[in-house]
């Protein structure tokens, strides 16, 4: 079986915790390269529906069992959405929300690893190589831009996403962005690609 070419797969996939700037950077890179941009968080509901899930269902499950348990129940739908987005968007720049690469179920992580393995560039974005600096920056960004700290029911989702082994397994490289604007990071990535 031959390996898919970049015209058959997404051209670039951006991953990382909430607040890393995946969507902003993805839009910048897509504009500079004249490629389509897909923010999976914005289009995932259609994919979730294919396996009987929705954001409304997630909210219902959070109310019933708590955020952490509901996130685990939602994993098959998230993995399905990643696989479908990769298949449906050849040549695109895709931003995956933090939960789309973090799994407690190894089977769901394997689905995502398989889907992303054919993509030529899967980039993990972080503010800094220093964990503490990254966590502080991400917490501040999320609090300011999203109105949430991501500490829910005693669980620190930002720390979990930052430390998650799954995201480290799917990334082909990690880029640190702390002192750069999105335009500067995009220019650097495009020079290195």
DOBAFI-354754 format. One record per residue (C-alpha): x, y, z; residue number from 1; residue in one letter. Coordinates in nm, 2 decimals, decimal comma. Layout:
<rs>
<r><u>X</u><v>Y</v><w>Z</w><nr>NUM</nr><rest>A</rest></r>
...
</rs>
This chain:
<rs>
<r><u>0,00</u><v>0,00</v><w>0,00</w><nr>1</nr><rest>X</rest></r>
<r><u>0,14</u><v>0,34</v><w>-0,10</w><nr>2</nr><rest>X</rest></r>
<r><u>0,17</u><v>0,63</v><w>0,14</w><nr>3</nr><rest>X</rest></r>
<r><u>-0,07</u><v>0,92</v><w>0,08</w><nr>4</nr><rest>X</rest></r>
<r><u>0,07</u><v>1,24</v><w>-0,07</w><nr>5</nr><rest>X</rest></r>
<r><u>0,02</u><v>1,58</v><w>0,08</w><nr>6</nr><rest>X</rest></r>
<r><u>-0,25</u><v>1,65</v><w>-0,18</w><nr>7</nr><rest>X</rest></r>
<r><u>-0,44</u><v>1,35</v><w>-0,04</w><nr>8</nr><rest>X</rest></r>
<r><u>-0,40</u><v>1,45</v><w>0,33</w><nr>9</nr><rest>X</rest></r>
<r><u>-0,40</u><v>1,77</v><w>0,53</w><nr>10</nr><rest>X</rest></r>
<r><u>-0,09</u><v>1,97</v><w>0,46</w><nr>11</nr><rest>X</rest></r>
<r><u>-0,04</u><v>2,08</v><w>0,82</w><nr>12</nr><rest>X</rest></r>
<r><u>-0,21</u><v>1,99</v><w>1,15</w><nr>13</nr><rest>X</rest></r>
<r><u>-0,17</u><v>2,21</v><w>1,46</w><nr>14</nr><rest>X</rest></r>
<r><u>-0,22</u><v>2,05</v><w>1,80</w><nr>15</nr><rest>X</rest></r>
<r><u>-0,16</u><v>2,15</v><w>2,16</w><nr>16</nr><rest>X</rest></r>
<r><u>-0,34</u><v>2,26</v><w>2,48</w><nr>17</nr><rest>X</rest></r>
<r><u>-0,61</u><v>2,53</v><w>2,49</w><nr>18</nr><rest>X</rest></r>
<r><u>-0,47</u><v>2,87</v><w>2,45</w><nr>19</nr><rest>X</rest></r>
<r><u>-0,17</u><v>2,79</v><w>2,24</w><nr>20</nr><rest>X</rest></r>
<r><u>-0,30</u><v>2,98</v><w>1,94</w><nr>21</nr><rest>X</rest></r>
<r><u>-0,37</u><v>2,69</v><w>1,70</w><nr>22</nr><rest>X</rest></r>
<r><u>-0,67</u><v>2,86</v><w>1,53</w><nr>23</nr><rest>X</rest></r>
<r><u>-0,51</u><v>3,20</v><w>1,50</w><nr>24</nr><rest>X</rest></r>
<r><u>-0,18</u><v>3,05</v><w>1,37</w><nr>25</nr><rest>X</rest></r>
<r><u>-0,37</u><v>2,81</v><w>1,14</w><nr>26</nr><rest>X</rest></r>
<r><u>-0,56</u><v>3,09</v><w>0,98</w><nr>27</nr><rest>X</rest></r>
<r><u>-0,24</u><v>3,29</v><w>0,93</w><nr>28</nr><rest>X</rest></r>
<r><u>-0,06</u><v>3,00</v><w>0,77</w><nr>29</nr><rest>X</rest></r>
<r><u>-0,36</u><v>2,91</v><w>0,55</w><nr>30</nr><rest>X</rest></r>
<r><u>-0,39</u><v>3,27</v><w>0,43</w><nr>31</nr><rest>X</rest></r>
<r><u>-0,02</u><v>3,29</v><w>0,35</w><nr>32</nr><rest>X</rest></r>
<r><u>-0,02</u><v>2,95</v><w>0,16</w><nr>33</nr><rest>X</rest></r>
<r><u>-0,37</u><v>3,00</v><w>0,00</w><nr>34</nr><rest>X</rest></r>
<r><u>-0,48</u><v>2,67</v><w>0,16</w><nr>35</nr><rest>X</rest></r>
<r><u>-0,82</u><v>2,60</v><w>0,32</w><nr>36</nr><rest>X</rest></r>
<r><u>-0,83</u><v>2,63</v><w>0,70</w><nr>37</nr><rest>X</rest></r>
<r><u>-1,03</u><v>2,40</v><w>0,92</w><nr>38</nr><rest>X</rest></r>
<r><u>-1,08</u><v>2,45</v><w>1,29</w><nr>39</nr><rest>X</rest></r>
<r><u>-1,21</u><v>2,11</v><w>1,40</w><nr>40</nr><rest>X</rest></r>
<r><u>-1,38</u><v>2,26</v><w>1,71</w><nr>41</nr><rest>X</rest></r>
<r><u>-1,59</u><v>2,47</v><w>1,47</w><nr>42</nr><rest>X</rest></r>
<r><u>-1,70</u><v>2,18</v><w>1,25</w><nr>43</nr><rest>X</rest></r>
<r><u>-1,68</u><v>1,87</v><w>1,47</w><nr>44</nr><rest>X</rest></r>
<r><u>-2,06</u><v>1,85</v><w>1,56</w><nr>45</nr><rest>X</rest></r>
<r><u>-2,14</u><v>1,70</v><w>1,22</w><nr>46</nr><rest>X</rest></r>
<r><u>-1,87</u><v>1,43</v><w>1,27</w><nr>47</nr><rest>X</rest></r>
<r><u>-1,99</u><v>1,37</v><w>1,63</w><nr>48</nr><rest>X</rest></r>
<r><u>-2,34</u><v>1,32</v><w>1,50</w><nr>49</nr><rest>X</rest></r>
<r><u>-2,22</u><v>1,03</v><w>1,28</w><nr>50</nr><rest>X</rest></r>
<r><u>-2,16</u><v>0,83</v><w>1,60</w><nr>51</nr><rest>X</rest></r>
<r><u>-2,45</u><v>0,96</v><w>1,81</w><nr>52</nr><rest>X</rest></r>
<r><u>-2,28</u><v>1,25</v><w>1,99</w><nr>53</nr><rest>X</rest></r>
<r><u>-2,31</u><v>1,62</v><w>2,00</w><nr>54</nr><rest>X</rest></r>
<r><u>-2,20</u><v>1,91</v><w>2,22</w><nr>55</nr><rest>X</rest></r>
<r><u>-2,55</u><v>1,91</v><w>2,37</w><nr>56</nr><rest>X</rest></r>
<r><u>-2,51</u><v>1,54</v><w>2,46</w><nr>57</nr><rest>X</rest></r>
<r><u>-2,17</u><v>1,63</v><w>2,62</w><nr>58</nr><rest>X</rest></r>
<r><u>-2,33</u><v>1,90</v><w>2,83</w><nr>59</nr><rest>X</rest></r>
<r><u>-2,60</u><v>1,66</v><w>2,94</w><nr>60</nr><rest>X</rest></r>
<r><u>-2,34</u><v>1,40</v><w>3,04</w><nr>61</nr><rest>X</rest></r>
<r><u>-2,14</u><v>1,67</v><w>3,22</w><nr>62</nr><rest>X</rest></r>
<r><u>-2,45</u><v>1,75</v><w>3,43</w><nr>63</nr><rest>X</rest></r>
<r><u>-2,51</u><v>1,38</v><w>3,50</w><nr>64</nr><rest>X</rest></r>
<r><u>-2,16</u><v>1,24</v><w>3,57</w><nr>65</nr><rest>X</rest></r>
<r><u>-1,92</u><v>1,54</v><w>3,59</w><nr>66</nr><rest>X</rest></r>
<r><u>-1,68</u><v>1,69</v><w>3,34</w><nr>67</nr><rest>X</rest></r>
<r><u>-1,40</u><v>1,43</v><w>3,37</w><nr>68</nr><rest>X</rest></r>
<r><u>-1,63</u><v>1,12</v><w>3,33</w><nr>69</nr><rest>X</rest></r>
<r><u>-1,81</u><v>1,29</v><w>3,04</w><nr>70</nr><rest>X</rest></r>
<r><u>-1,48</u><v>1,37</v><w>2,86</w><nr>71</nr><rest>X</rest></r>
<r><u>-1,40</u><v>1,00</v><w>2,88</w><nr>72</nr><rest>X</rest></r>
<r><u>-1,74</u><v>0,89</v><w>2,74</w><nr>73</nr><rest>X</rest></r>
<r><u>-1,69</u><v>1,15</v><w>2,46</w><nr>74</nr><rest>X</rest></r>
<r><u>-1,35</u><v>1,01</v><w>2,35</w><nr>75</nr><rest>X</rest></r>
<r><u>-1,48</u><v>0,78</v><w>2,07</w><nr>76</nr><rest>X</rest></r>
<r><u>-1,67</u><v>1,07</v><w>1,91</w><nr>77</nr><rest>X</rest></r>
<r><u>-1,36</u><v>1,29</v><w>1,93</w><nr>78</nr><rest>X</rest></r>
<r><u>-1,14</u><v>1,02</v><w>1,77</w><nr>79</nr><rest>X</rest></r>
<r><u>-1,39</u><v>0,97</v><w>1,50</w><nr>80</nr><rest>X</rest></r>
<r><u>-1,40</u><v>1,34</v><w>1,43</w><nr>81</nr><rest>X</rest></r>
<r><u>-1,02</u><v>1,36</v><w>1,39</w><nr>82</nr><rest>X</rest></r>
<r><u>-1,02</u><v>1,07</v><w>1,14</w><nr>83</nr><rest>X</rest></r>
<r><u>-1,30</u><v>1,21</v><w>0,94</w><nr>84</nr><rest>X</rest></r>
<r><u>-1,15</u><v>1,56</v><w>0,93</w><nr>85</nr><rest>X</rest></r>
<r><u>-0,82</u><v>1,43</v><w>0,81</w><nr>86</nr><rest>X</rest></r>
<r><u>-0,99</u><v>1,23</v><w>0,54</w><nr>87</nr><rest>X</rest></r>
<r><u>-1,22</u><v>1,51</v><w>0,43</w><nr>88</nr><rest>X</rest></r>
<r><u>-0,96</u><v>1,79</v><w>0,41</w><nr>89</nr><rest>X</rest></r>
<r><u>-0,67</u><v>1,71</v><w>0,17</w><nr>90</nr><rest>X</rest></r>
<r><u>-0,43</u><v>2,00</v><w>0,14</w><nr>91</nr><rest>X</rest></r>
<r><u>-0,58</u><v>2,20</v><w>0,43</w><nr>92</nr><rest>X</rest></r>
<r><u>-0,43</u><v>2,34</v><w>0,74</w><nr>93</nr><rest>X</rest></r>
<r><u>-0,62</u><v>2,19</v><w>1,04</w><nr>94</nr><rest>X</rest></r>
<r><u>-0,63</u><v>2,30</v><w>1,40</w><nr>95</nr><rest>X</rest></r>
<r><u>-0,74</u><v>2,03</v><w>1,64</w><nr>96</nr><rest>X</rest></r>
<r><u>-0,89</u><v>2,14</v><w>1,98</w><nr>97</nr><rest>X</rest></r>
<r><u>-0,69</u><v>2,02</v><w>2,28</w><nr>98</nr><rest>X</rest></r>
<r><u>-0,93</u><v>1,73</v><w>2,35</w><nr>99</nr><rest>X</rest></r>
<r><u>-0,89</u><v>1,59</v><w>2,00</w><nr>100</nr><rest>X</rest></r>
<r><u>-0,54</u><v>1,45</v><w>2,08</w><nr>101</nr><rest>X</rest></r>
<r><u>-0,58</u><v>1,36</v><w>2,45</w><nr>102</nr><rest>X</rest></r>
<r><u>-0,73</u><v>1,03</v><w>2,54</w><nr>103</nr><rest>X</rest></r>
<r><u>-0,74</u><v>0,79</v><w>2,84</w><nr>104</nr><rest>X</rest></r>
<r><u>-0,85</u><v>0,51</v><w>2,61</w><nr>105</nr><rest>X</rest></r>
<r><u>-0,55</u><v>0,36</v><w>2,41</w><nr>106</nr><rest>X</rest></r>
<r><u>-0,78</u><v>0,24</v><w>2,14</w><nr>107</nr><rest>X</rest></r>
<r><u>-0,91</u><v>0,60</v><w>2,07</w><nr>108</nr><rest>X</rest></r>
<r><u>-0,55</u><v>0,73</v><w>2,08</w><nr>109</nr><rest>X</rest></r>
<r><u>-0,45</u><v>0,46</v><w>1,83</w><nr>110</nr><rest>X</rest></r>
<r><u>-0,73</u><v>0,58</v><w>1,59</w><nr>111</nr><rest>X</rest></r>
<r><u>-0,60</u><v>0,93</v><w>1,61</w><nr>112</nr><rest>X</rest></r>
<r><u>-0,23</u><v>0,83</v><w>1,57</w><nr>113</nr><rest>X</rest></r>
<r><u>-0,32</u><v>0,63</v><w>1,26</w><nr>114</nr><rest>X</rest></r>
<r><u>-0,52</u><v>0,91</v><w>1,11</w><nr>115</nr><rest>X</rest></r>
<r><u>-0,25</u><v>1,17</v><w>1,17</w><nr>116</nr><rest>X</rest></r>
<r><u>0,04</u><v>0,94</v><w>1,08</w><nr>117</nr><rest>X</rest></r>
<r><u>-0,02</u><v>1,01</v><w>0,71</w><nr>118</nr><rest>X</rest></r>
<r><u>-0,01</u><v>1,39</v><w>0,75</w><nr>119</nr><rest>X</rest></r>
<r><u>0,33</u><v>1,53</v><w>0,65</w><nr>120</nr><rest>X</rest></r>
<r><u>0,34</u><v>1,79</v><w>0,93</w><nr>121</nr><rest>X</rest></r>
<r><u>0,18</u><v>1,76</v><w>1,28</w><nr>122</nr><rest>X</rest></r>
<r><u>0,30</u><v>2,04</v><w>1,49</w><nr>123</nr><rest>X</rest></r>
<r><u>0,25</u><v>2,07</v><w>1,87</w><nr>124</nr><rest>X</rest></r>
<r><u>0,24</u><v>2,43</v><w>1,97</w><nr>125</nr><rest>X</rest></r>
<r><u>0,36</u><v>2,54</v><w>2,32</w><nr>126</nr><rest>X</rest></r>
<r><u>0,45</u><v>2,88</v><w>2,46</w><nr>127</nr><rest>X</rest></r>
<r><u>0,78</u><v>2,76</v><w>2,61</w><nr>128</nr><rest>X</rest></r>
<r><u>1,00</u><v>2,45</v><w>2,66</w><nr>129</nr><rest>X</rest></r>
<r><u>0,96</u><v>2,53</v><w>3,03</w><nr>130</nr><rest>X</rest></r>
<r><u>0,65</u><v>2,35</v><w>3,17</w><nr>131</nr><rest>X</rest></r>
<r><u>0,58</u><v>2,61</v><w>3,44</w><nr>132</nr><rest>X</rest></r>
<r><u>0,61</u><v>2,90</v><w>3,20</w><nr>133</nr><rest>X</rest></r>
<r><u>0,38</u><v>2,73</v><w>2,94</w><nr>134</nr><rest>X</rest></r>
<r><u>0,12</u><v>2,64</v><w>3,21</w><nr>135</nr><rest>X</rest></r>
<r><u>0,12</u><v>3,00</v><w>3,34</w><nr>136</nr><rest>X</rest></r>
<r><u>0,09</u><v>3,15</v><w>2,99</w><nr>137</nr><rest>X</rest></r>
<r><u>-0,18</u><v>2,92</v><w>2,89</w><nr>138</nr><rest>X</rest></r>
<r><u>-0,38</u><v>2,97</v><w>3,21</w><nr>139</nr><rest>X</rest></r>
<r><u>-0,36</u><v>3,35</v><w>3,16</w><nr>140</nr><rest>X</rest></r>
<r><u>-0,46</u><v>3,33</v><w>2,79</w><nr>141</nr><rest>X</rest></r>
<r><u>-0,75</u><v>3,10</v><w>2,86</w><nr>142</nr><rest>X</rest></r>
<r><u>-0,87</u><v>3,31</v><w>3,15</w><nr>143</nr><rest>X</rest></r>
<r><u>-0,86</u><v>3,63</v><w>2,95</w><nr>144</nr><rest>X</rest></r>
<r><u>-0,98</u><v>3,51</v><w>2,61</w><nr>145</nr><rest>X</rest></r>
<r><u>-1,21</u><v>3,22</v><w>2,71</w><nr>146</nr><rest>X</rest></r>
<r><u>-1,31</u><v>3,32</v><w>3,06</w><nr>147</nr><rest>X</rest></r>
<r><u>-1,20</u><v>2,99</v><w>3,21</w><nr>148</nr><rest>X</rest></r>
<r><u>-0,90</u><v>2,86</v><w>3,39</w><nr>149</nr><rest>X</rest></r>
<r><u>-0,97</u><v>2,50</v><w>3,29</w><nr>150</nr><rest>X</rest></r>
<r><u>-0,96</u><v>2,38</v><w>3,65</w><nr>151</nr><rest>X</rest></r>
<r><u>-1,29</u><v>2,20</v><w>3,66</w><nr>152</nr><rest>X</rest></r>
<r><u>-1,42</u><v>1,97</v><w>3,94</w><nr>153</nr><rest>X</rest></r>
<r><u>-1,07</u><v>1,97</v><w>4,09</w><nr>154</nr><rest>X</rest></r>
<r><u>-0,91</u><v>1,85</v><w>3,76</w><nr>155</nr><rest>X</rest></r>
<r><u>-0,66</u><v>2,08</v><w>3,59</w><nr>156</nr><rest>X</rest></r>
<r><u>-0,73</u><v>2,02</v><w>3,22</w><nr>157</nr><rest>X</rest></r>
<r><u>-0,46</u><v>2,26</v><w>3,10</w><nr>158</nr><rest>X</rest></r>
<r><u>-0,19</u><v>2,07</v><w>3,30</w><nr>159</nr><rest>X</rest></r>
<r><u>-0,33</u><v>1,74</v><w>3,17</w><nr>160</nr><rest>X</rest></r>
<r><u>-0,32</u><v>1,85</v><w>2,81</w><nr>161</nr><rest>X</rest></r>
<r><u>0,03</u><v>1,99</v><w>2,86</w><nr>162</nr><rest>X</rest></r>
<r><u>0,16</u><v>1,67</v><w>3,01</w><nr>163</nr><rest>X</rest></r>
<r><u>-0,04</u><v>1,42</v><w>2,80</w><nr>164</nr><rest>X</rest></r>
<r><u>0,17</u><v>1,15</v><w>2,65</w><nr>165</nr><rest>X</rest></r>
<r><u>-0,07</u><v>1,10</v><w>2,36</w><nr>166</nr><rest>X</rest></r>
<r><u>-0,01</u><v>1,44</v><w>2,21</w><nr>167</nr><rest>X</rest></r>
<r><u>0,36</u><v>1,38</v><w>2,23</w><nr>168</nr><rest>X</rest></r>
<r><u>0,31</u><v>1,06</v><w>2,03</w><nr>169</nr><rest>X</rest></r>
<r><u>0,12</u><v>1,22</v><w>1,75</w><nr>170</nr><rest>X</rest></r>
<r><u>0,33</u><v>1,53</v><w>1,71</w><nr>171</nr><rest>X</rest></r>
<r><u>0,61</u><v>1,52</v><w>1,45</w><nr>172</nr><rest>X</rest></r>
<r><u>0,77</u><v>1,83</v><w>1,60</w><nr>173</nr><rest>X</rest></r>
<r><u>0,71</u><v>2,09</v><w>1,87</w><nr>174</nr><rest>X</rest></r>
<r><u>0,73</u><v>2,47</v><w>1,81</w><nr>175</nr><rest>X</rest></r>
<r><u>0,76</u><v>2,72</v><w>2,09</w><nr>176</nr><rest>X</rest></r>
<r><u>0,59</u><v>3,06</v><w>2,03</w><nr>177</nr><rest>X</rest></r>
<r><u>0,62</u><v>3,27</v><w>2,35</w><nr>178</nr><rest>X</rest></r>
<r><u>0,79</u><v>3,58</v><w>2,22</w><nr>179</nr><rest>X</rest></r>
<r><u>0,64</u><v>3,57</v><w>1,87</w><nr>180</nr><rest>X</rest></r>
<r><u>0,33</u><v>3,71</v><w>1,71</w><nr>181</nr><rest>X</rest></r>
<r><u>0,13</u><v>3,47</v><w>1,50</w><nr>182</nr><rest>X</rest></r>
<r><u>0,27</u><v>3,63</v><w>1,19</w><nr>183</nr><rest>X</rest></r>
<r><u>0,62</u><v>3,57</v><w>1,31</w><nr>184</nr><rest>X</rest></r>
<r><u>0,55</u><v>3,21</v><w>1,40</w><nr>185</nr><rest>X</rest></r>
<r><u>0,39</u><v>3,15</v><w>1,06</w><nr>186</nr><rest>X</rest></r>
<r><u>0,68</u><v>3,30</v><w>0,88</w><nr>187</nr><rest>X</rest></r>
<r><u>0,92</u><v>3,08</v><w>1,08</w><nr>188</nr><rest>X</rest></r>
<r><u>0,72</u><v>2,77</v><w>1,02</w><nr>189</nr><rest>X</rest></r>
<r><u>0,69</u><v>2,83</v><w>0,65</w><nr>190</nr><rest>X</rest></r>
<r><u>1,07</u><v>2,89</v><w>0,62</w><nr>191</nr><rest>X</rest></r>
<r><u>1,13</u><v>2,56</v><w>0,80</w><nr>192</nr><rest>X</rest></r>
<r><u>0,87</u><v>2,36</v><w>0,60</w><nr>193</nr><rest>X</rest></r>
</rs>
